[in-house]
Amino acid sequence: MPARTSNLTAFGSVTNNKPGDQKMRATSNCGKLIAATAALFLFAVPAIAQDDDEGPQTQGDDAKYLSITYVKYKPGKRAAAMEMISEYFKPASEKAGTSPPLLAIHFQTGKWDAAFVWEMEGGMADLEWFRSPDDVKWLAALSEIVGGEEQAKEVWQKYLATVAHAVTEVGHHHVPEAD
């Protein structure tokens, strides 16, 4: 039985190998070195690419943030959901003075049935709210429309019962400054 030898690898660990395993060890060490170098550049290049002469930066004063909610309704429930939106949710928004969606998209193809796009008027800071002041005003208006807070919760639960799946994404676009 051939004797084993101990060798120090490029990363400082000791390995016990049979004579003749040097080729495999060298290939393994080379692969680790390449992976470590690639990881270094993966994290270093974005930092180098930023002209960071002025410290932290935002997306710019012309960035407008949007919240886009994609909704997949349960089979046969899309019409009922749209009816609740028209009958309760839009009037509650008008009564509360809250901004309605900038855009409501009803898809004919693809995985989603609808998408609703809202401008995040407070920018990314809007994500910090569990329940925003506008949410509170909207729920109060919905409660008035349907006859009370419990009824408003029932309407909301009835709407949620039509939803199979929903995802909210946040992004931004740039709006040229007015001259």
PyMOL commands that set and color helices and strands:
alter all, ss='L'
color gray80, all
select helices_A, chain A and resi 22-49+78-96+123-128+133-146+149-160
alter helices_A, ss='H'
color red, helices_A
select strands_A, chain A and resi 5-8+14-17+63-73+103-106+114-119+163-174
alter strands_A, ss='S'
color yellow, strands_A
deselect
rebuild
show_as cartoon
